[in-house]
């Protein structure tokens, strides 16, 4: 086996010289500082805010500008330079200088950009830097970045800039240079779940993530819901359509993913033509750019798909009674004559009793038109090429949890009991807890997509909203209660005991030990940090970071901020507190950069101290074996391979 492996490796490194060069290269990389990791959570479709965080590297670019130019540029000039790097095309369009002053501004700005690009690139190999350079300007940028700063180099830069002006491409060059700076400041992106729902365009977020070469995603329950919908699970198809309609996000469905809503709108208009659908009026936090549907019609569509979803969920509860003992089959409990429901020895009046498609005898059965409607929607989800590409990206780059550089990342929780021990959960007839539970559920999610067995596809609904799902972690999913009942107690969602125990350092240490992490952190999302109520993102004496602070506009009134980015570079662990994007954009550039706070300081961490170091060391061992095989003639060299 080793001989065959070495022969395969010889296809990549065809002689001793190439092997020796690669060993030297890998050893050099081991000695470099680790790349900067960025941890984001609960993006919830807020594409404008998230893209701004990528453009600004969550404040890292501004920090580097302040450090590099603190004695050269004023505070306002540094702010303007940072803002230009974030949005170069827009700033160039607004530039109103006369021609002579404009040329001077071009030259001064390019020199500042090159100095900053050099500063940001110092801890990476030339090869890695070159790969991040835009192809159309790779040569000229590489020349500028490799030049030493001196009075002679100013003439060199000047001649290059004159040539760019003569070729009428200087602004394109500046835009590309700004984009390079944005990219070189971010080495690895971690998304701790929930790209989808509530915000207007999660599809644009995934489009952007797909352009980065080092991205991982820890699935959130909202991601799982879309993943299950893309697999054709009917209740989850209804669920994601319902949530999109509840926020009036028709552009996402129809423009982003090409989902055909015509059948739903026709059905809703026919069935609920005289119904005001007061409980189903959408929350309009964002305006549709393309599909500006009448909000009353959207409310009718919202109600129509909600009733269908309740029926489909009821069927799942009936089909898998052991898995859904925590669920209430509300449609079965309705007293249609008296227009109320009986639950736990109490009677609750319906605040909306117009249910023309619900049979009193068989309330979980879809009508013929509802069946046809769902067939159309499911077909649209399964045939949407863009949606399927995005879901495949979530699968190839995603998992239930990830461990990297001694950090344990997962979206929701690891179910605990009230004594703070790992809770055993019954999954498909077997009991699992802790890491084994996450591994089992990940395996089910993979099988749902790649094998499409009905029982596994249906389990995606379990992952979405079961009280025992690590991705949900709440006592109930109060869908019927919020739409049809006015009792706040029934709508209350009690969090898994994990969220109380995790405040204790001993619990966090127990979890880290369980995952064989000797020193590190847990990084969580899912539950927004309410700084208005005195909550903090750093818990358990620094062992736990909860970085969902409400990047979603739907949360910001409750949380008092707009979320966090955790940043882990070679010397620091930092926390960037986001500012509400829309408000900041209106108030001007001084409000657009996140506030960055250093949480922990380290001696310089090098690649050899990280996970990538273990991988590179293993590659070096293999290459040394290949070199020995070449030297002994066990594998033949081929200089002309």
N, C-alpha and C positions, 0 to 999 in steps of 0.2 A: 504493500500500500504506500509506504514511504517513497519507494522508487518511482511509482506511478505519479505520486504527488510532485516529486522533484522534476520529473519530466514535463508535467503540466506547467510548473513554475518556470521552467526553462523557455517556454513559449513567450513569457513576458520579459525575462532577462536572459538574453541569448548567449552571453559569454561572460568570462570572469570580470572584465572591465565594467560591464553594466551592473553586475552584482555588487562589486566593490563600491561603485558610485552610489548605488541605492543604499547600501549600509551606512555610508558616510552621511548621506542625506537624512536618513531616519534618525541617526544619532544626533545630528544637528538639531532636528525638529524637537527631540526630547529635551534639549537644553533651553528651548524658548519658553517664554511665559505662556500660561494657558490662555485660550481665547475667552472672550467675554460672552457669558450666557445670559439670556433674557427670559424671564418667566412672566407670562401673561395668563390671565384667567378670566372666564366669563365675559367674553367679548360681545356676545348676544347681538350679533348683526350690526354693531355700531362701526361701520366701515370707515367713515370719515375720521372718527376719533382714533381708531386703531392705526390707520395708515399714517396719521400724524405722529403717533408714538414711534412707528418704524422710521419715519423721516427724521425725527429728532433723536432717535435712539433713546427715548424716554429721558431726555435731558443730558445724556452723556456727551453729545456733540457740543452743547453749550458749556459744559464743564471743561472740556478740552480746549475750547476757544478761550475761556477765561484763564486757564493755566498757561496757554501758549502766548497769548497776546495781552496779558494783564499790564505790561509796561509799554505796549505799543499803541493800543487802541483804548478809547474811552469806553465806559460801561454801555452807553447807547450804541456806539459803533460795533461793539461785540454782539449786542442784541440784534442789530441789523444784519450782521454777517451770519449769525445763526439762522435768522429768519430767511435770509436769501438761500442758504443751504437747504432748508426745509422745502421751500417753494420757489425754486429759481425761475421757472418759466413765467409764473405769475408776476414775480418781482421785475423781471426784464420787460414784461409788457407794460408795467407801470412806470418804467424809467423814463424820465422826461428831460435828460441833460442834453445840452447842445453837443454837436459832433466832437469838438476838441475835448471838452470835459468828459464826454462819454468814453472816448478812447482811453483817456487817462484813468477813468474809473475801471474800465475793463482790465487794464494792466495791473493796477493796484489790487483789484479783487482777485484776479487769477493768481498773483503772487501769494496772497493770503491763503487762498484755497490750496495751492501746492504745498505751502508750509504746513498747513493743517493736515493735508492728506499724508505727507511724510510722517508727521507726528503720530497719526492714527495707525500707520502701517508698520511701525518700527518692530513690533513683536511678532510679525509674520514673515515667512519666507518669501523671497522674490517670486517663487512659483505660485504661491497662494495669492499674493497680491495681484499678479498678472492675470490669474483666472477671474478675479473680480473686476478687472478693468473692462470698460465697454469696448467691444471689438473694433468699432470704427475709429477710435482714438487710442487704441492700446499702445501703439508704438510711441507716439508723441508724449503720452502721459508717463510711460515707463521712463523715457528719457528725462522728463522733468523731475520725476520722483527720485531718479538715481543720481542726479547731479548734486555736487556739494554746494552749499551756500557760500558765495564769495562775490566780490565785485565783478568778476568776469562772468559769473553765472547770470547776473542781472542783465547783461548784454545778450546772453544766450536766450534767456526768457523773453527779452524784448523782441528779438528777431523771430522767435516762434509766434509771439502774439501778433506781430506785424503780418506774418504769413497767414495766420488764421483770419485776420481782418481782410486781407486781400482776397482770400478764398470765400469770404462772406459766410463763415461758419463759426465765428467766435462764440456766438450765443449758444449754439448747439453744443460746442465744446464745454462751455461753462456749466450747462445743464448736466451733461454727462459726468463732469468732474464732481458736481454736488451729489449726484446719485452714487458715485463711487464712494464718497466719504460716508454717505448714509449706510452703504453696504459694508464697508470695511470696519465700521464700529460695532457691527452685530455679527458675532461668530456663530452662535447657536440659539435657536428660538425654541422655547418650551411653551406649549399652550396647555394650561391645566383645565381644559374642558370648557364646554358650552360656547361654541362658535355661533350656534344657531339660535333663532327665535328672539322676539321682542324688538330688536333693532331692524332697520329697513333692508340691509343687503349683506347677509352673511356670505353670499356667493362671491361678492367682490373681495371679501377677506380671504377666502380660500384661493381665489385667483392669484392674489398677491403672495400668499404663503407658498404656493407652488413654484414661485420664481426663486425661492431660497433653497440652498443645497443642504442645509442642516436644520431640519425642523422635526420635532416630535410632538405628538398630541396625546394627552391623556383624556379619554372620552368622558364627556359629561352626559347627564341624562338627556339634555336637549339634543346633543349630537346623536345619541343612541336612537332617539325618536325618529330622526331623519334617516338614519342608517336602516332602521326597521321599515320605514315607509318606502325607501328605495328598494328593499327586498320584496315589497308588495304586501306587507302586513296591513290588513284593512283598517284596524282601529288606529294604527299609527299614521296611516295616510290621512284619515279623518282628523287626527290630532294636530298634525303640522299645518293642515289647511285651516283648521279652526283657530290656531294661535296666530297665523298670518292674518286672517280676517279680523281677529280681535284687535289688531294694531293697524288695520287698513293697509297691509303690505302686499297689495296686489302686484306691484312691480316685481317683487321677489319671485312670486309664483309664475306670473305670465311672461314677464320680460327676462328675468334671470334664468328660469328653468323651463320656460315654455309649457307650463302646466295649463291644460285647457279647462277654464272655469265657466265656459258658456253653459254647459249642461247644468251646473250648480246654480247659476244666476237665473236661468229659465225656470228651474224647479222651484227655487225659493220665491220668485216673483209670483208663480202660480199658487203655491200652497199658503204663503203668508202675505198675500196682497193687502189684506185689511188689518194685519197685525202690526202694531207699532214696534214690537220686539225691543221693548225698553231695556231689558237686561242684557241686550246683545249689541248695543251701540258701541262701535269701535273706539279704542283709545287712540286719538290721532296725535302722535308725537312727531311724526314725519309725514310730509306730503308726498304722494306718488308723483313721480316726474312724468310718467307716460300714461298710466291707467288711472284716470281721475273719475272713478266710479262714484255714483250717488251713495252717500253714507247710509241712507235708509235702506237701499238695496243691499249694501254690504252687511247691515244688521240682519236682514232677512236671510242672507246666505250664511251668516254666522250662526244663526239659530238652526237653520236646516242641517248644517254639518254637525252641530253639537248634538242634536237629537240622534242622528245616525251614529255618532261616536258612542253615545251612551248605550245604544242598542248593541253595537259591536263589542264594547267592553263587557256588557252583560253576558254576551255569548261566551267570551273568554272565561269569565268568572264561573259560569255554568260548566264549561268544558274542563277546567282545571281547578276543581274545588279545593284540593289540598294546597296548591300553590297560592291561592288567593283567599285564604281565610280572613285576611285583614280587610277585604273589600266588601262593600255593601252594594247589592244589586237593586238600585233605587227604583228603576222603572217597574220592577215586580212588586214593590211595596206601596205604590200609589193607590189610593182609594179614589178612583176616577169619578165616582158619583159625588163624593163629598169634597173633592178637590184638595186632598191633603195626603200626607204620608205618616205612617206610624213607625216609630223607631225607638227602641229602648224604653218602652212603656210611656212614650210621649207622642203627642200628635202635633204635626207641624203643617200649617197651611201653605199651599203653593202660592208663590208670588207671581207665577205665570202658569196658568192652567190651560192655555190654548195649545193642545197637542194633537192635531188632526191626523198625524201619520202614525200614532201609537195605538195599537190594538189593545183593548182592555183585556182580552183573553190571552193574546200572545204578544206582550209588549216588546219582546226582544227581536221580533221578526221584522226584517226590512220589507217595505212595500216593493212592488214591482219596479216603480220608478226610482226608488232609493237604490235598489240593486243595480239598475242600469247606470245610475249616476256613479256609484262606487266602481263599477267596472270601467267606466270612462276615466275616472281619476287614477285608479290603479294602473291602467294602461299608460296614462300620461307620465306617471312617476317612473315606471319601468322602462319607458322608451325615451325619456329625457336624457340625451347623451351627455349634456353638461352636468346634470345632477349625478349620473352614474360615474362620470369621471371624478367628480368631487368626493363621492362616497368611497370610491376606490382609493383615493388619496388618504382619506381618513383611516381606511383599513391598513394601507401599506405603511403609513407613518404613525399609526395610533395604537393604543393599548389601554388596558384598565389601569395600569400603573407603570412607572418607570423609575429605575434607580440609576443615577449618573453622578459621579464625583461625590459620593456619600450623601446625596440628596434623594429622598424618597418623595415622588410626586404622584398624587392621585387627586381626582376631582372632589369626590364627596366625602365618604367616611369609610372606616372599617367597622362594621357593626359590633358594638359592645353590649354587654348586659348591664343591669343596674349596679352590679358589683365591680364593674370596670374590667371584666374579663372578655375575651373574644367570644362572640355569640355564635352558636352553631345554627346554621341555616339549612333547611331541607331544599335541595335542588334536584329535581328529576329522580326522586327516590333515595338520594344519598345526602349525608350531612357533611357540610364543609364550614370552615371558619378561617379567619385571618387571611394569610397569603393564599392558602389553598382555595378559599372562596373566590378571590379575585381571579386566580388562574382558571378555575372552572368556568366562571362566567365569561371570561375572555374567550375560552375555547368554544363556548356556545355561540357567542357573537360571531366568531370566525366561521363556524359551520353554517350559521344562518345566511351568511353572504355567499360563501363559496359552495355550499351543498344544497341550500334552500329546502331542507327538511322542515315540514310544517311545524313540528313541535319546537324546533330551535328558532324559527322565525317568530313564532308566537311568544317565545321567551324574551324577545326584544321589548315587548310591552311590560313584562316583569321588570326588566332592567330600567325602563323608563319611569315607573311609578309605584313599584311595590315598596311597602314600608321596610322590607328586608333587603332591598337592593342597595348596595354600597353607593350607587350613583344618585339615589334619591334620598334615603336616610331620614324620612319623615313618617309620622304615624299614619297619615292619610293623604290621598290626592283628592282634594275637595272640589271636584268638577260639578257634579249635580248640586251640591250644597250651595255653591257660590251663585249659580244661575237661578236656582228655583226656591231656595229657602232663605229666610231672613234671620236665621239664628247664628250669631257670631261664634257660639261655642262649637257648633257643628262644623264651622269653617276653620277652626283652629287646627294647625298642623304642628304636632309636638315633635321636636327633633330627636333623633336617635341618641341614647345615652353617651355615645362617642363625644358629642359636642359639649357635654358637661365635663367628662373625664379628661378630655384633651387639654383642659386648662392646667392640669397637673403635670409637672415635669416627669414624675415617675411613670405616668401612662405613656407619654411620648417616648420615653426611653424604652419601655416595654415593646412598643410597636417597632421602633428602630432595631432593637435586638432581634425581634421576630423576623425581620428582613435581613439580618446579618450585617447591619450597619453599625460600626463601632463608634464613629463620631460623625455627626451630620445633622440634617434637618428634615422635618416633614414640611412639604409645601402643598397647600390646600387651596381649593376655591370653593364654589358652590354657595356658601352663605356669606352675604355681604357684611362687611365690617361697618358698623354704625358709629362713626366717630362722633356724631351728634349726641349719642347716648354714652359717650365715654369709652367705647370699645377701641381696642388697639389691634393692629395686624400682627404684632409680635407677641407670642404667648409662650407659656411654659419655660420661662427664663431663656428664650431664644432658640428653643428646640423646634418650635412650630411657627410657620408663617402662613397666615390666611390672607391671600392677595386679591380676593374679590371684594372690592370696595364700591362697586357700582359704576363701571364704565357705561353700563346701560342707562339711558336717560330715565327709564321706568323706575330705577332704584334711587336716583340721586337725591330726591327730596327726602327719602327716609334715611339715607346714609350720611349725607352732608359732604360727600366728596365724589370723585369719579374714578375710584379704583387705584390700583397700585401695579407697578412693575418691580419685581425683584431682580437685581442685577448682581451677577457674580463674576468679577474679573480676577486678575491674578493677584490682587492685593486687598480687595475689599468685597464685602457683601453690602449692597446698598439697597435702599428702598426709595423708589420714586413715587411720589404722590401725584396723581393726575389731577388736573383742573378740568372742570366741565368744558368740553370742546366747543360747543356752540357759543356759550357765553364768552369764552376766551377769544374765539375768532372775531366776535363782534367788538370786543373791547380793545383789540389790537395786539401787536407782537409781544409786548411786555408780559402778557398773560398766557402765552402759548407754550412755554417751556415748563415741564413738570419739575416739582421741587424734589431734589435728590438729597437723601440723608444717608451718611455712612453708619451702618449698623455694627459691622465687625471688620477688624483689620487683621491681615495676615502678613507673614513674611512672604516674599514673592513666590507664588505657586507656579511651578513649571510643568510642562506637558508630562514629564517623567513621573510626576506625583499624581497624575489624573488617570481616569479610565483609558484615555487615548494612549497614555504611556504604556499600559499593559499590552494594548493591541500592537503598538509599534515594537515593543520589546519582543513579542512573539514573532513578528515579521522578521526582525533581525536574526532571531534564532534560526528561522526557516531559511533565510538567505545565506547564513553561514554554512548550513548543511548543503545548500546548493553549490556554494563556492568550493566546499570540500569535495563534493561529487565531481565537479569540473576538474579539480586538481588531481583527483585519482582516476579520472577517465571513466567514472561510472555513468556520467551523463555527458553526451557529446556537445561541444560548443558549436555554434553556428553564427559566424559573424555576418552572414548575409541572409539571415532568416526573414 
